[in-house]
Amino acid sequence: NNPNLQVIFGYSPSEGDSFQIVTGLTGYDPIFNGTFAGKADGSTFLVGSTQTRIDYNDDNITLTVVPEPASLGALGLLAAALLLRRRR
């Protein structure tokens, strides 16, 4: 049975902030060793209103603050508009 992970930030972290939540691992493999329940390697989830990604590495497990999916779409539309404008 996979353990649950509950995270609470005591402040508003910035995009790109990373937190090693488990350290001291050796040769960790999420397929063989397991993951937190509902949190596959590279998956994203909300901590309050902050979008985070979990990464299971050989020697640690890290949470990284990532852009919210809605903001990624807005950035993509802005980039496309700028490219179209530049082509003219």
C-alpha positions as CSV (number, residue, x, y, z in Angstrom):
1,N,0.0,0.0,0.0
2,N,1.4,3.4,-1.0
3,P,1.7,6.1,1.7
4,N,-0.3,9.3,1.4
5,L,1.6,12.6,1.1
6,Q,0.1,15.8,2.6
7,V,2.0,19.1,2.1
8,I,1.3,22.4,3.7
9,F,3.4,25.5,2.7
10,G,3.7,28.2,5.4
11,Y,4.2,30.8,2.8
12,S,3.6,31.4,-1.0
13,P,6.6,29.8,-2.8
14,S,7.7,31.1,-6.2
15,E,7.6,29.3,-9.5
16,G,10.8,27.1,-9.7
17,D,11.2,26.7,-6.0
18,S,12.2,23.2,-5.1
19,F,12.0,21.2,-1.9
20,Q,13.7,17.9,-1.2
21,I,11.1,16.1,1.0
22,V,13.0,12.9,1.3
23,T,16.8,12.6,1.2
24,G,19.4,10.0,1.8
25,L,18.1,7.4,-0.7
26,T,20.4,5.2,-2.7
27,G,19.3,3.9,-6.1
28,Y,15.7,4.8,-5.6
29,D,13.4,3.6,-8.4
30,P,9.7,4.6,-8.1
31,I,8.6,1.6,-10.3
32,F,10.3,-0.9,-8.0
33,N,10.3,1.0,-4.6
34,G,6.8,2.7,-5.0
35,T,5.4,6.2,-4.9
36,F,3.2,8.3,-2.7
37,A,-0.5,7.3,-3.3
38,G,-1.8,9.0,-6.4
39,K,1.5,10.8,-7.2
40,A,3.4,9.2,-10.0
41,D,6.9,10.4,-11.0
42,G,6.6,13.7,-12.8
43,S,2.9,14.2,-11.9
44,T,1.5,17.5,-10.8
45,F,-0.9,18.4,-8.0
46,L,-2.1,21.3,-6.0
47,V,-0.7,22.3,-2.6
48,G,-3.4,24.8,-1.5
49,S,-3.4,27.0,-4.7
50,T,0.2,26.2,-5.7
51,Q,0.8,23.8,-8.5
52,T,3.7,21.4,-7.8
53,R,5.5,18.5,-9.5
54,I,6.9,15.5,-7.7
55,D,10.1,13.9,-9.0
56,Y,11.5,10.7,-7.6
57,N,15.3,10.7,-8.1
58,D,18.0,8.1,-7.3
59,D,18.9,9.8,-4.0
60,N,15.9,12.1,-3.1
61,I,12.3,13.0,-3.7
62,T,11.7,16.6,-4.7
63,L,8.7,18.9,-5.1
64,T,9.0,21.8,-7.5
65,V,6.6,24.7,-7.9
66,V,5.5,24.8,-11.6
67,P,3.2,27.1,-13.6
68,E,-0.5,26.3,-13.3
69,P,-1.9,24.7,-16.5
70,A,-4.1,27.8,-17.3
71,S,-1.1,30.1,-17.2
72,L,0.8,27.7,-19.5
73,G,-2.0,28.0,-22.0
74,A,-1.9,31.8,-21.8
75,L,1.8,31.8,-22.2
76,G,1.5,29.6,-25.3
77,L,-1.1,31.9,-26.8
78,L,1.0,35.0,-26.1
79,A,4.1,33.3,-27.8
80,A,2.0,32.3,-30.8
81,A,0.7,35.9,-31.2
82,L,4.2,37.3,-30.9
83,L,5.5,34.9,-33.6
84,L,2.6,35.7,-36.0
85,R,3.2,39.4,-35.4
86,R,6.9,39.0,-36.1
87,R,6.3,37.2,-39.4
88,R,4.4,40.1,-40.9
